[in-house]
Amino acid sequence: MGKLTEIRWHGRGGQGAKTVALLLGDAALSEGKYIQAFPEYGPERTGAPVQSFNRISDEPITLHCHVKNPDVVVVLDPTLIGPVDITAGLSPDGVVIINTNQPASELKSKLNLNGRKLYTLDASTIAVETIGRNIPNTPMLGALAKVTGILSYETLMEDTKKKLEKKFRNKPEVIEGNLKAIERAYSEVKGDE
């Protein structure tokens, strides 16, 4: 199997963890990649911890199980740090992207990342300012695209626009707000380097 990238999304019900995994999967598919995008459900209620997953590869994916050793972990809600072991199984050269207003340098030692890369983005503020609600999934999608280079920015924007136009055809402000959120996140995400 060619380079397989596994991603685990941590969020709370209502923050769009499932939706963002599907958006990423669809965008990667439009670039000709093989994909999997799926959620893990627990207590299905707003505010409960949830996880979603992606696998993206240049060759067919033959795995059909949970992502146990992700290459990338994306945290939509920083209050999950501590109650949830967000770094469980993270590959030794893995990447963590967290929605927080704290600098990456402050969080790196707290998370004991040992050589792994950490990136932060205040996705909640971006979401409120562009979408009008604290739903940080699309800003975090923009940060993921920038940090990993897993797909092109152009593909991400084009494919996401198409998906949003289908779902929100009568709400152009939602479409425009989400695209602006991705754009801002792509330029504002910061690393620990």
C-alpha positions as CSV (number, residue, x, y, z in Angstrom):
1,M,0.0,0.0,0.0
2,G,1.3,3.5,-0.9
3,K,1.7,6.2,1.7
4,L,-1.3,5.8,4.0
5,T,-2.2,8.8,6.2
6,E,-4.5,8.2,9.2
7,I,-6.2,11.1,10.9
8,R,-8.2,11.1,14.2
9,W,-10.5,14.0,14.9
10,H,-11.5,14.8,18.6
11,G,-14.5,17.0,19.3
12,R,-17.8,17.2,21.1
13,G,-21.2,16.5,19.6
14,G,-22.4,19.4,17.6
15,Q,-18.9,20.8,16.7
16,G,-18.9,19.0,13.3
17,A,-16.3,16.3,13.8
18,K,-18.2,13.8,11.6
19,T,-18.9,16.5,9.0
20,V,-15.3,17.6,8.7
21,A,-14.1,14.0,8.3
22,L,-16.6,13.6,5.4
23,L,-15.6,17.0,3.8
24,L,-11.9,16.0,4.0
25,G,-12.6,12.6,2.5
26,D,-14.7,14.0,-0.3
27,A,-12.0,16.6,-1.2
28,A,-9.3,13.9,-1.2
29,L,-11.5,11.7,-3.4
30,S,-11.8,14.5,-5.9
31,E,-8.0,14.5,-6.2
32,G,-8.1,10.8,-7.1
33,K,-7.0,9.5,-3.7
34,Y,-8.5,6.5,-1.9
35,I,-10.3,7.5,1.2
36,Q,-12.2,6.3,4.3
37,A,-14.2,8.7,6.5
38,F,-16.2,7.5,9.5
39,P,-17.3,8.5,13.0
40,E,-17.2,6.6,16.2
41,Y,-20.4,7.0,18.2
42,G,-20.8,6.8,21.9
43,P,-23.5,8.7,23.8
44,E,-25.0,10.6,20.9
45,R,-25.8,14.0,22.5
46,T,-24.6,17.5,22.1
47,G,-21.5,18.1,24.1
48,A,-20.4,14.5,24.5
49,P,-16.9,13.6,23.4
50,V,-16.9,12.1,19.8
51,Q,-14.2,10.9,17.4
52,S,-14.1,10.7,13.6
53,F,-11.5,9.2,11.4
54,N,-9.9,9.5,8.0
55,R,-7.7,7.3,6.0
56,I,-6.2,8.7,2.8
57,S,-3.9,6.9,0.4
58,D,-2.7,6.9,-3.2
59,E,-3.5,3.1,-3.4
60,P,-6.6,1.1,-2.3
61,I,-7.1,0.9,1.4
62,T,-7.6,-2.6,2.7
63,L,-7.9,-1.8,6.4
64,H,-11.4,-1.8,7.9
65,C,-11.0,-1.0,11.5
66,H,-10.7,2.0,13.9
67,V,-7.6,4.2,13.5
68,K,-5.4,3.1,16.3
69,N,-2.1,4.8,15.4
70,P,-2.9,8.1,13.7
71,D,-0.4,10.2,11.9
72,V,-2.4,13.3,12.6
73,V,-4.7,14.2,15.6
74,V,-7.0,17.2,15.3
75,V,-8.6,18.5,18.4
76,L,-11.7,20.7,17.9
77,D,-12.3,21.3,21.6
78,P,-9.3,22.0,23.9
79,T,-11.4,21.0,27.0
80,L,-10.9,17.4,25.9
81,I,-7.2,17.6,26.7
82,G,-6.8,15.7,29.9
83,P,-10.1,13.9,30.1
84,V,-9.3,12.2,26.8
85,D,-5.8,11.0,25.9
86,I,-5.6,12.8,22.6
87,T,-2.1,11.5,21.9
88,A,-3.0,7.8,22.4
89,G,-1.3,5.8,19.6
90,L,0.1,8.8,17.9
91,S,2.9,7.9,15.5
92,P,6.4,8.9,16.7
93,D,6.6,11.6,13.9
94,G,3.0,12.5,14.3
95,V,1.3,15.9,14.2
96,V,-1.2,17.4,16.6
97,I,-3.4,20.4,15.7
98,I,-5.4,22.0,18.5
99,N,-8.2,24.6,18.5
100,T,-6.9,27.0,21.2
101,N,-5.7,30.5,21.7
102,Q,-2.6,29.3,23.6
103,P,0.7,29.3,21.7
104,A,2.0,25.8,20.6
105,S,5.1,26.3,22.7
106,E,3.1,26.5,25.9
107,L,1.2,23.3,25.2
108,K,4.0,21.1,23.8
109,S,5.6,20.3,27.1
110,K,2.2,19.8,28.8
111,L,1.3,17.2,26.2
112,N,4.7,15.4,26.4
113,L,4.9,15.2,22.6
114,N,8.6,14.0,22.4
115,G,9.6,15.3,19.0
116,R,6.1,15.3,17.5
117,K,4.9,18.5,15.9
118,L,2.2,20.7,17.5
119,Y,0.2,23.4,15.7
120,T,-2.4,25.7,17.2
121,L,-5.2,27.8,15.8
122,D,-7.9,29.8,17.5
123,A,-10.6,28.2,15.3
124,S,-13.4,29.1,17.7
125,T,-12.8,32.8,17.2
126,I,-12.5,32.4,13.5
127,A,-15.7,30.4,13.4
128,V,-17.6,33.0,15.4
129,E,-16.2,35.9,13.2
130,T,-16.9,34.2,9.9
131,I,-19.8,31.8,10.4
132,G,-21.5,33.4,13.4
133,R,-21.3,30.3,15.5
134,N,-18.7,28.4,17.4
135,I,-18.4,25.4,15.1
136,P,-14.7,25.1,14.6
137,N,-14.7,22.2,12.1
138,T,-14.1,24.1,8.8
139,P,-11.3,26.3,10.2
140,M,-9.6,23.2,11.5
141,L,-9.9,21.6,8.1
142,G,-8.1,24.6,6.6
143,A,-5.3,24.2,9.3
144,L,-5.0,20.5,8.5
145,A,-4.6,21.2,4.8
146,K,-1.9,23.7,5.5
147,V,0.0,21.7,8.0
148,T,0.0,18.3,6.3
149,G,-0.2,19.2,2.6
150,I,-2.4,16.2,2.2
151,L,-4.4,17.9,-0.5
152,S,-4.1,21.2,-2.4
153,Y,-5.7,24.3,-1.0
154,E,-7.5,24.8,-4.4
155,T,-9.1,21.4,-4.3
156,L,-10.1,21.8,-0.7
157,M,-11.8,25.1,-1.4
158,E,-13.5,24.0,-4.7
159,D,-14.8,20.7,-3.3
160,T,-16.0,22.2,0.0
161,K,-17.8,25.0,-1.9
162,K,-19.6,22.4,-4.0
163,K,-20.6,20.4,-0.9
164,L,-21.8,23.4,1.0
165,E,-23.8,24.7,-2.0
166,K,-25.8,21.5,-2.1
167,K,-26.5,21.6,1.6
168,F,-27.0,25.4,2.1
169,R,-28.2,26.5,-1.4
170,N,-30.6,29.0,0.3
171,K,-28.0,30.3,2.8
172,P,-25.2,31.9,0.8
173,E,-23.9,33.5,4.0
174,V,-23.2,30.0,5.5
175,I,-21.3,29.0,2.4
176,E,-19.2,32.2,2.2
177,G,-18.6,32.1,6.0
178,N,-17.2,28.6,6.0
179,L,-15.0,29.3,3.0
180,K,-13.7,32.4,4.7
181,A,-13.0,30.3,7.8
182,I,-11.0,27.8,5.9
183,E,-9.0,30.6,4.2
184,R,-8.2,32.4,7.4
185,A,-7.2,29.2,9.2
186,Y,-5.0,28.2,6.3
187,S,-3.0,31.5,6.8
188,E,-3.3,31.7,10.6
189,V,-2.3,28.3,11.9
190,K,1.0,28.4,13.9
191,G,3.5,25.7,14.8
192,D,5.9,25.0,17.6
193,E,9.0,25.5,15.4
